[in-house]
Amino acid sequence: MDQLLETDPYDLENLVAFLFRRMGYKADVTARSKDGGVDVEIQLEHFGLSHRWLVQVKRYLNPVGVKEVREYSSLRYREKVDGVIIVTTSTFTEDAYREATEHNVKLIEGQLLVSMLNHYCSDAAKNVSDGIEKKTTTSGGAVLKTGESVHLREPAIVGNTRLSLVITNRNIYFEQNSGGLFSKKPEISRRIEVRDLVGFSHVRKEILLVLGKKKFEVIRIQPKDMGHVLNVLEQLKTDYMRGESLLRLEQAKNNFVILTNRRLATITPRGEEALELKLKDIVGSEVAGSGMFSRQKLIISEVREDVKKHIFEVADAKGWKNEIDKAVRSA
């Protein structure tokens, strides 16, 4: 099971297809960019009888819920197939099992998957992404420290680059293959320590990671499996929220506005710091402008040697004011 959880999601799809071939099915893995919710298509033909099923593979830690089952059950009617199979490395909720029985959706949970692999594929381990050396490296080339373990490895777009996002209990790695999809020589292009993570925000199809040592940095990530990455980042909160933690984030015009439990700052998308205020130096906040065609502005008063006023244009000025006031009182 540990080996499956550390396997690249696309390699896991290929392993599931391999399993169904061993069971006598014709199995094809769909293209990564245009799968339409389908990871593997299987078909069985005997004596003129044909059965066609669609398979969705979910490499999850937490149970798969009814929402996912309901979403993929619609594929049966849309694609006009005999049924849908959901395979996961975790388990399913009771509601998910009830929903599945109503729509001819078959569920294969993690322990059953392991049993099937052991039964039908005695050499299955050779078909798992063999770039993994348990408890020694990530699924790529990064050497893990003692006590460090991989939580996920997920295809993602960072900036305009396609790479693999690898998250452990201590670090976040950006891994880029030097060859094809199954290259044995991935390169680590960047490492971020989990303790340097201030927080994250989910905006449409993107996850915004906020880093904050001396200066803030916002990293845009578009993962293939949004839910899985959000789930793991949520689990890591107990590791990084002991220090500075994100309270609010917004992209206003060309800058990011960031509020933590220690400071209020604006930075450009390139990471250039435009303004930073320590919460202990903030002595007042107000909202100005309320005309029909004028946007409300947030005005923050900062005191050092003298009082300075800073203007922020944000979507919800009153909401920002309330959040800042609360943070300043607690600082």
Buried (B, 14 or more C-beta within 10 A) or exposed (E): EEBBBBBBBBBBBBBBBBBBBBBEBBBEBBEBEEBEBBBBBBBBEEEEEEEBBBBBBBBBBBBBBBEBBBEBBEBBEEBEBEBBBBBBBBBBBEBBBEBBEEBBBEBBBBEEBBEBBEEBBEEBEEBBBBBBEEEEBBBBBBEBEEEBBBBBBBBBBBEEEBBBBBBBBBBBBBBBBEEEEEEEEBBBEEBBEBEBBBBBBEEEEBBBBBBBEEEBBBBBBBBBBBBBBBBBBEBBEEEBBEEBBBBBBBBBEEBBBBBBBBBBBBBEEEEEBEBBBEBEBBEEBEBEEEEEEEEBBBBBBBEEEEEEEBEBBBEBBEBBBEBBEEBBEEB
